[in-house]
Amino acid sequence: MHKSFNRWGALFAGPTVIAFMIGFVIPFFMGLYLSFTRFTTVTSSKWVGLDNYKAILGDSNFVHSLWYTSLFTIATTIIINVIAFAIAYMLVKAIKGRNIFRSVIFMPNLIGGIVLGWIWLLLLNGVLAHWARTIVTSSTDAFWGMVIVTSWQQIGYMMVIYIAGLQSIPTDVLEAAKVDGANGRQTLRQVVLPLVMPSITVCTFLTLTSGFKMFDLNLSLTNGAPGRGSELLALNIFNTFYGRPGFEGVGQAKAVIFLIIVAVIALIQNRYARSKENV
């Protein structure tokens, strides 16, 4: 077995490694280099040192997008995980038609973000019209509009992960808790939640990272309006890179900072959640 792996391992793993290098490693280091240059094309780059990063410090739109995205991510992470877990907890019980409910709740995840945003734009504006408002009347309206649509789209996907975690709990553990006199709330808090912690880790990681990377719904629902007040980080970077000639280097520097922020937060969250699994 070991000899076969040494002989054929490189043949089977090689294409994947090469694709990873071409698709991620090389573009990453090229992007890191370009963040220190002024360029319009990759071949026309000119080294400017930290000038691009200094320009970011004076960009009030970027700072606003950072805080706005952080609040958006916190809100969606809490709402999605709480509702998804609650639905999963109900649908693992022996109720009639639970498979149909699971399918219906999961279906929004199959719709693309741009199309979903356009559909919900019509719905939300139709409702808000009764109060002479639209989703972009204020950045607060836009914020909660994006939170509602994002939660509606992702709850079904997280529900499936939670259902898998709940179904993996040994029935004898639940029966033992019942025999010991634990009520439903105590069983949930002391037995179910600790055993479902791996699923909570995965779902929290996915919702955190997707919240920070949100682009398509932001573009189709608000496009940053009003006055770039609802512009999330990904859209801010896009508008800087493609909407401001001569600022491609600044946009690339923002992308590097964006990557660092998401990576650090994801690693901290994952490490904290993993420590809870071992308690």
Secondary structure in CASP SS format (residue, H / E / C, confidence):
PFRMAT SS
TARGET T0000
AUTHOR 0000-0000-0000
METHOD secondary structure of the structure
MODEL  1
M C 1.00
H H 1.00
K H 1.00
S H 1.00
F H 1.00
N H 1.00
R H 1.00
W H 1.00
G H 1.00
A H 1.00
L H 1.00
F H 1.00
A H 1.00
G H 1.00
P H 1.00
T H 1.00
V H 1.00
I H 1.00
A H 1.00
F H 1.00
M H 1.00
I H 1.00
G H 1.00
F H 1.00
V H 1.00
I H 1.00
P H 1.00
F H 1.00
F H 1.00
M H 1.00
G H 1.00
L H 1.00
Y H 1.00
L H 1.00
S C 1.00
F C 1.00
T E 1.00
R E 1.00
F C 1.00
T C 1.00
T C 1.00
V H 1.00
T H 1.00
S H 1.00
S C 1.00
K E 1.00
W E 1.00
V C 1.00
G C 1.00
L C 1.00
D H 1.00
N H 1.00
Y H 1.00
K H 1.00
A H 1.00
I H 1.00
L H 1.00
G C 1.00
D C 1.00
S H 1.00
N H 1.00
F H 1.00
V H 1.00
H H 1.00
S H 1.00
L H 1.00
W H 1.00
Y H 1.00
T H 1.00
S H 1.00
L H 1.00
F H 1.00
T H 1.00
I H 1.00
A H 1.00
T H 1.00
T H 1.00
I H 1.00
I H 1.00
I H 1.00
N H 1.00
V H 1.00
I H 1.00
A H 1.00
F H 1.00
A H 1.00
I H 1.00
A H 1.00
Y H 1.00
M H 1.00
L H 1.00
V C 1.00
K C 1.00
A C 1.00
I C 1.00
K C 1.00
G C 1.00
R H 1.00
N H 1.00
I H 1.00
F H 1.00
R H 1.00
S H 1.00
V H 1.00
I H 1.00
F H 1.00
M H 1.00
P H 1.00
N H 1.00
L H 1.00
I C 1.00
G C 1.00
G H 1.00
I H 1.00
V H 1.00
L H 1.00
G H 1.00
W H 1.00
I H 1.00
W H 1.00
L H 1.00
L H 1.00
L H 1.00
L H 1.00
N H 1.00
G H 1.00
V H 1.00
L H 1.00
A H 1.00
H H 1.00
W H 1.00
A C 1.00
R C 1.00
T C 1.00
I C 1.00
V C 1.00
T C 1.00
S C 1.00
S H 1.00
T H 1.00
D H 1.00
A H 1.00
F H 1.00
W H 1.00
G H 1.00
M H 1.00
V H 1.00
I H 1.00
V H 1.00
T H 1.00
S H 1.00
W H 1.00
Q H 1.00
Q H 1.00
I H 1.00
G H 1.00
Y H 1.00
M H 1.00
M H 1.00
V H 1.00
I H 1.00
Y H 1.00
I H 1.00
A H 1.00
G H 1.00
L H 1.00
Q H 1.00
S C 1.00
I C 1.00
P C 1.00
T H 1.00
D H 1.00
V H 1.00
L H 1.00
E H 1.00
A H 1.00
A H 1.00
K H 1.00
V H 1.00
D C 1.00
G C 1.00
A C 1.00
N C 1.00
G H 1.00
R H 1.00
Q H 1.00
T H 1.00
L H 1.00
R H 1.00
Q H 1.00
V H 1.00
V H 1.00
L H 1.00
P H 1.00
L H 1.00
V C 1.00
M H 1.00
P H 1.00
S H 1.00
I H 1.00
T H 1.00
V H 1.00
C H 1.00
T H 1.00
F H 1.00
L H 1.00
T H 1.00
L H 1.00
T H 1.00
S H 1.00
G H 1.00
F H 1.00
K C 1.00
M C 1.00
F C 1.00
D H 1.00
L H 1.00
N H 1.00
L H 1.00
S H 1.00
L H 1.00
T C 1.00
N C 1.00
G C 1.00
A C 1.00
P C 1.00
G C 1.00
R C 1.00
G C 1.00
S C 1.00
E C 1.00
L C 1.00
L H 1.00
A H 1.00
L H 1.00
N H 1.00
I H 1.00
F H 1.00
N H 1.00
T H 1.00
F H 1.00
Y H 1.00
G H 1.00
R C 1.00
P C 1.00
G C 1.00
F C 1.00
E H 1.00
G H 1.00
V H 1.00
G H 1.00
Q H 1.00
A H 1.00
K H 1.00
A H 1.00
V H 1.00
I H 1.00
F H 1.00
L H 1.00
I H 1.00
I H 1.00
V H 1.00
A H 1.00
V H 1.00
I H 1.00
A H 1.00
L H 1.00
I H 1.00
Q H 1.00
N H 1.00
R H 1.00
Y H 1.00
A H 1.00
R H 1.00
S H 1.00
K H 1.00
E H 1.00
N C 1.00
V C 1.00
END
